[in-house]
Amino acid sequence: MRKDWKTQYPHLRNLISESINRRTFIKKSTFLGASTILGVSSAGWMQNLALAKPKVDMAVVQGLDYYQSTMKAVQMLGGMDEFVFRQSKVGLLINSPWLNPGCYTKPEITLAVVRMCLDAGAKEVGVIKKLDDSYWRRSQISERFREERESIRFMGGNFTEVSFPHGQVLKKAEIAKGMLDCDVLINMPIAKHHDGVRFTGAVKNMMGGQSRKTHRFFHFSTGGSGYYDDIEFLTQCIADLNLLRKPDLYIMDGTEMITENGPFGPGRLVKHQKVIAGTDRVAMDVYGANLLGLEGEEILTTQKAYAYGMGEINLSSLHIQETTL
């Protein structure tokens, strides 16, 4: 039996742990230095700071400049260096293959994320799904960011079998090595309608890192002839897949989304012009579903991820900060 990714790639846990420790040390040193200068105790200083700036669980920015909205959303969470450490290898899982409006994560959002990762000191930024020229042609600003585009590596293509000992129905899957090897994983879905599971967002977007063979298992292994003959099995596979690893950051496109004929459209659009950033996959999907007029409890992938303890389904218990540019 093959080992799971944590056993196959033990250096990832150590590297991430070391990074967190370094980052924590730097922050604590900063607090101590500031408290000395101001003549107050470090405990008092940290308490005052916590009261002044409560932790933001989810940042939502509305505006027509999607590049700047993305920059602002991540800034509201504390900045990209809260998630990307120097000399890290960053993997981006972007919902990018579809062509119709409202079906793919906007290139402007991707460009902003790449720029912020590089500014945070990432050694390498790569994508799990390849981005071709047609993707960049959908943006009027892509030519201004040629250097950033050319810096992006393709991390997909090569797959390895990973076991899921705690999966209810998924026991093994072929996963892109790039999604396992990267130090930091950023999941970048679009909130949109889906003919099968009703809604696709952060939880479902993890399917973008699996092989075609595993994809077929999700859809056809219980004997159905259609893609969506066994929704219960499909959604449980998706929830099980999310046991693989928790992405470090989620950035969701809520700018314009199809409300029918998902995942590839075309379909009627709603245009909320929002970029959403956070670290809770369940909450992100609840918020995204709300943009389409759906409740989180209606979405099976959300229910099953919540049952696994992967996030919070009640948005009122979170600190969600919204702004307009």
C-alpha positions in Angstrom: 0.0 0.0 0.0 1.3 3.4 -0.9 1.9 5.9 1.8 0.0 9.2 2.1 1.7 12.4 1.0 2.8 13.4 4.6 4.8 10.2 4.8 6.0 10.4 1.2 7.1 14.0 1.6 8.1 14.5 5.2 10.3 17.5 4.4 7.1 19.5 3.6 5.9 19.4 7.2 9.3 20.3 8.6 9.9 23.1 6.1 6.5 24.6 6.7 6.9 24.3 10.5 10.3 26.0 10.4 8.8 28.8 8.3 6.0 29.3 10.8 8.5 29.3 13.7 10.7 31.9 11.9 7.7 34.1 11.2 6.4 33.8 14.7 9.8 34.7 16.1 10.1 37.8 13.9 6.6 38.9 15.0 7.3 38.4 18.7 10.6 40.2 18.4 8.9 43.1 16.8 6.3 43.3 19.6 9.0 43.2 22.2 11.0 45.9 20.5 8.0 48.1 20.2 7.0 47.6 23.8 10.5 48.6 24.9 10.5 51.8 22.9 7.0 52.8 24.2 7.8 51.8 27.8 4.9 49.3 28.1 4.9 45.6 28.8 4.9 43.3 25.8 1.7 41.7 27.1 0.0 45.1 27.3 1.2 46.1 23.9 0.0 42.8 22.3 -3.4 43.1 24.0 -3.8 46.7 22.8 -2.9 45.7 19.3 -5.3 42.8 19.3 -8.1 45.1 20.5 -7.2 47.6 17.8 -7.0 45.1 14.9 -9.2 42.1 15.4 -8.3 39.1 13.2 -10.1 39.1 9.8 -11.4 35.6 8.9 -12.6 36.6 5.4 -11.9 39.7 3.3 -14.3 40.8 0.6 -13.5 43.7 -1.8 -16.0 45.0 -4.4 -14.8 46.9 -7.4 -14.2 46.9 -11.1 -10.4 46.8 -10.9 -10.0 43.1 -10.1 -6.2 43.3 -9.8 -6.4 46.0 -7.1 -9.4 44.2 -5.4 -7.2 41.1 -5.1 -4.3 43.1 -3.7 -6.6 44.8 -1.2 -8.3 41.6 -0.1 -5.0 39.9 0.8 -3.8 43.0 2.5 -6.9 43.0 4.7 -5.9 39.5 5.9 -2.4 40.8 6.9 -0.6 40.7 3.5 0.8 37.9 1.4 3.8 37.4 3.7 1.4 36.0 6.2 1.1 33.0 3.9 4.2 33.0 1.7 7.7 32.8 3.3 11.0 33.7 1.6 12.4 31.1 -0.8 9.2 29.1 -0.7 7.8 27.2 -3.7 4.2 28.4 -4.2 1.6 26.3 -6.1 -1.5 28.0 -7.5 -4.6 25.9 -8.2 -6.6 28.1 -10.6 -10.0 27.3 -12.1 -8.9 28.4 -15.6 -9.8 26.0 -18.4 -13.2 27.2 -19.5 -13.8 29.9 -22.1 -17.2 31.4 -21.5 -17.6 34.5 -19.3 -18.4 33.7 -15.6 -16.7 30.3 -15.8 -13.1 30.9 -15.0 -11.0 32.8 -12.4 -10.1 36.2 -13.9 -6.5 36.6 -15.2 -6.3 39.9 -13.3 -6.8 38.0 -10.0 -4.1 35.5 -11.0 -1.6 38.3 -11.9 -2.2 40.0 -8.6 -1.5 36.8 -6.7 1.7 36.1 -8.7 3.0 39.6 -8.1 2.3 39.4 -4.3 3.9 36.0 -4.0 7.1 37.3 -5.7 7.1 40.4 -3.6 6.8 38.2 -0.5 10.1 36.5 -1.5 8.8 33.3 -3.1 11.5 31.4 -4.9 9.1 29.9 -7.4 5.5 30.4 -8.4 3.8 27.7 -10.4 0.4 26.5 -11.5 -1.1 23.1 -11.2 -3.2 23.5 -14.3 -1.4 25.0 -17.4 -2.3 28.5 -18.4 -2.2 29.1 -22.2 -2.1 32.3 -24.2 -5.9 32.3 -24.6 -6.3 32.7 -20.9 -4.1 35.8 -20.8 -5.8 37.3 -23.8 -9.0 37.6 -21.7 -7.3 40.4 -19.8 -6.6 43.9 -21.0 -3.7 44.3 -18.5 -1.9 41.0 -19.2 0.7 42.6 -21.5 1.8 44.9 -18.6 2.7 41.9 -16.6 4.7 39.9 -19.2 7.6 39.4 -16.7 5.3 37.9 -14.1 3.6 35.7 -16.6 6.9 34.4 -17.9 8.0 33.6 -14.4 5.2 31.1 -13.8 6.1 27.5 -13.9 3.9 24.6 -14.8 3.8 22.1 -11.8 1.2 19.7 -13.2 1.4 16.9 -15.6 3.2 14.3 -13.5 1.0 12.4 -11.1 1.6 10.1 -8.1 -0.8 7.8 -6.3 -1.7 8.9 -2.8 -3.7 6.9 -0.3 -6.6 8.3 1.7 -6.9 6.0 4.7 -9.6 8.2 6.3 -11.7 8.7 3.2 -15.2 7.3 3.3 -15.3 6.3 -0.4 -12.0 7.6 -1.8 -9.1 5.3 -0.8 -6.5 6.3 -3.4 -6.1 9.0 -6.1 -3.6 10.1 -8.6 -2.5 13.6 -7.6 -0.3 16.1 -9.4 3.2 16.0 -7.7 3.3 19.8 -7.9 0.3 20.0 -5.5 2.2 17.8 -3.0 5.7 19.3 -3.4 4.9 23.0 -3.1 5.5 24.6 0.3 2.5 26.9 -0.1 -0.7 26.0 -1.8 -3.2 28.7 -2.9 -6.6 27.6 -4.1 -8.2 30.0 -6.5 -11.7 29.0 -7.5 -14.5 30.9 -9.1 -18.0 30.7 -7.4 -20.3 29.4 -10.1 -23.2 27.1 -10.9 -22.6 23.4 -11.5 -25.1 21.1 -13.3 -24.1 18.2 -11.1 -23.3 19.4 -7.5 -25.1 22.7 -7.9 -22.1 24.9 -6.8 -18.4 24.8 -7.5 -16.0 26.7 -5.3 -13.1 26.1 -3.0 -13.9 22.6 -2.0 -14.6 21.3 -5.5 -11.7 23.1 -7.1 -9.3 20.6 -5.5 -10.4 18.3 -8.3 -8.1 20.4 -10.6 -5.1 18.7 -9.1 -6.1 15.1 -9.9 -5.5 12.9 -13.0 -8.1 12.1 -15.6 -8.2 8.5 -14.3 -9.2 9.7 -10.8 -11.6 12.1 -12.3 -13.4 9.2 -14.1 -13.5 7.3 -10.8 -15.3 10.1 -9.2 -18.0 10.1 -11.9 -18.4 6.5 -13.1 -17.1 4.0 -10.6 -20.5 3.2 -9.1 -21.7 2.0 -12.5 -23.5 5.1 -13.9 -23.2 6.0 -17.5 -23.6 9.8 -17.0 -21.3 12.2 -15.3 -23.8 13.0 -12.6 -25.7 9.7 -12.0 -24.4 9.3 -8.5 -24.2 12.8 -6.8 -23.9 11.4 -3.3 -20.8 9.4 -4.3 -19.3 12.2 -6.3 -19.7 14.8 -3.5 -18.3 12.4 -0.9 -15.2 11.8 -3.2 -14.7 15.6 -3.4 -14.9 15.9 0.4 -12.5 13.0 0.8 -10.1 14.6 -1.6 -9.9 17.6 0.6 -8.3 15.4 3.3 -5.2 15.6 1.1 -3.9 18.9 2.5 -5.4 22.2 3.5 -4.4 25.0 1.1 -2.8 27.9 2.9 -5.0 30.6 1.3 -8.2 30.7 -0.7 -8.9 33.6 -3.2 -12.3 33.3 -4.8 -13.5 35.1 -7.9 -17.0 36.5 -7.2 -16.8 39.1 -9.9 -19.1 37.6 -12.5 -20.5 34.1 -12.4 -22.8 31.8 -14.3 -26.0 30.8 -12.6 -26.8 28.0 -15.0 -25.1 25.5 -17.4 -22.1 25.1 -15.1 -19.3 24.4 -15.1 -18.5 25.5 -18.6 -21.6 27.7 -19.6 -22.6 29.8 -21.4 -25.2 30.9 -19.0 -27.0 33.8 -17.3 -24.5 35.9 -15.3 -24.7 37.7 -12.0 -22.1 40.4 -11.5 -21.2 41.1 -7.9 -17.7 42.4 -8.7 -16.3 40.8 -5.6 -13.0 39.2 -4.8 -13.0 37.1 -1.6 -10.0 35.9 0.4 -9.8 33.7 3.4 -8.4 30.5 5.0 -11.7 28.6 5.7 -12.8 26.6 2.7 -16.3 25.9 4.1 -17.0 29.5 4.9 -15.6 30.6 1.5 -18.1 28.2 -0.2 -21.0 29.3 1.9 -20.3 33.0 1.0 -19.8 32.1 -2.7 -23.1 30.1 -2.7 -24.9 33.1 -1.2 -23.7 35.2 -4.1 -25.7 32.8 -6.4 -28.8 32.9 -4.1 -28.0 29.5 -2.5 -27.6 28.5 1.1 -24.5 26.5 2.3 -26.8 23.8 3.7 -28.1 23.2 0.1 -24.6 22.3 -1.2 -23.6 18.7 -0.5 -19.8 19.3 -0.9 -20.1 22.1 1.7 -22.1 19.8 4.1 -19.7 17.0 3.8 -16.6 19.2 4.2 -18.2 20.7 7.3 -18.9 17.2 8.7 -15.2 16.6 8.4 -14.5 19.7 10.5 -12.9 21.5 7.6 -14.4 24.9 8.4 -17.3 27.0 9.7 -20.7 26.9 8.0 -22.2 29.7 10.1 -20.8 33.0 8.6 -22.2 35.0 11.6 -19.5 33.4 13.8 -16.7 34.8 11.7 -15.2 38.3 11.3 -15.9 39.1 7.7 -14.6 42.5 6.6 -16.0 44.0 3.4 -15.0 47.1 1.5 -15.5 48.8 -1.8 -12.8 50.3 -4.1 
